[in-house]
Every structure is written in structure tokens, then in C-alpha cells.
Amino acid sequence: QVRLVESGGGLVQPGGSLSLSCTASGFTFSIATMHWVRQAPGKEIEWGSGIDRIGRQYYADSVKGRFTISRDNARDTLYLQMNSLKPEDTALYYCAMGTFRGQGTQVTVSS
């Protein structure tokens, strides 16, 4: 079955960087459009970025210019490089494919 496992979250100071990974299994990763979404406490899930099977990237305005989504099809792995982090980036980050999501990894931006 579809399995998505995120890792790499943690606590970082404002202005800092963090890199997330998501390992995928149970489907043909190389042809899937993948996404990163996030959910802050008390808020709805927010779409952040997506990447299609040929590597075209899409970003929400809130993360554009600061976050970079990428993929390694040989490793069935999705990445999210997050730079210039802000306190409002604090959330549980999920990788997603269609209606499937992983368990999430917590990112906290605080001094």
C-alpha cells in the first residue's frame, strides 16, 4: 500500500534553514506528482509546494523564494529545502500524493 514517511523536522531559529525528506513506497514514485503541505496549530491544511514527474515545481506565495522542492526518483524520495524560516512557518509538515499523506514531521521556528 502507499506509504509516505517524512523526516528532518526540528526546532530552528528565525532566519535559519531546515531540510525535510519523504521516502515513498507502494506506488510508482517516478510518475507521481508530489506535494508538501503543512498544518499549523488550530489552522487548516495549507498547500505549500508541488513537483511533477518531470521536475516542474510549483509554490504557494507564502513560501516562494524561500523553499525548494526536489525529488530523487532513483531513491523514491521527495525533499524540501527551507531557508529564511519564519515563526509563521511553524507547522506539521506532510508530504502528499493524491489523497495520501504521511504522518508528518514537526517544524518549529522560534528564538
N, C-alpha and C positions, 0 to 999 in steps of 0.2 A: 504494500500500500504506500501511498505518498507519505514521505517523512521529510520534514524540514527541521534542522537543528541549528539554532543561532548561537553564536558565542562572541566574546570580545567586549561586552559591556563593562561598565565600571563607573567610578567617580573621577571626574576631571574638573579642573578649574576653568572658569570662563576664559575663552580665547584658546583653549587647549584643543588637542586632537585625539581622536579615538578611531579605531578600525574594527568594524564588525565583519564576521563571516557567517555564512549559512551553508551547511552541507546538505545536499539533497539526495534523495533516493526514492525508488518506487515509480519513477516516470522517466521519460526521455528528456533529461535536463537541457540538452543542447538545442532543442527546438522550442523550448518553453519561454514565454515572456515572463520575466521575474520582476518582483517589486519589493521595495521596502516600505512598510507602513509603520506608524507609531501611535501609541495611545498614552496621553498624559493623564495624570490622576484627575478623575471627575470629568474628563472630556471624551468626545467621540474619537474613533479611529480616524487618523489623518493619513492620506497617501502622501509619500514623500518623493519616491523616485521609481523608475522602471527601466528595464533594459530588454530589448527584444533579441531574437535569436541571432541576428547579425550584428548586435552590439550597439544599435542606436539607443541613445539614452534620453530619458525624459525626467524632468524635475518640477516639483512644486516651487512656486515663487519663494516660499519660506526657506528653502534650502539651496536654491540655485546659486552657484558660485562658491558655495562652501562645502557641499557634499559631492562625492563622486561615486557613482555606482559602476561596478565592473563584474565580469564573470570569467571563470576559467572552466570551459566546457570539458576539458580533459580531466578535471578534478571534481566535476559536478558541484562546483562551489560558487556562491554569489558573495560579493564583497560590498562594503560601504565604507568609504573613507570620509570621515567627518572632521573638518577643520573649522577653526574660528567658532568653536561651540559657544552657545549662549545658554543662560539658565532656562529659557523657554524651549530648548531642545530636550529638556529632561522628560523622559517617557520610557515606556516599554517598547522596544523595537522588535518588529517581526519581519521575517521575510515571508513572501506570499507568492503563491502560484494559483491562479484561478480563485477558487473558494477555500483553498487550503492555506493554513498558516502554521508556523512553528509555535513553540512555547514562549518565545520571546527572550530578549536579553535586556536588562535594565541599564539605561544610561542616565546618569545623574550629573548635572553640570552645576557646580556650586563652589563658592570660595569658603 
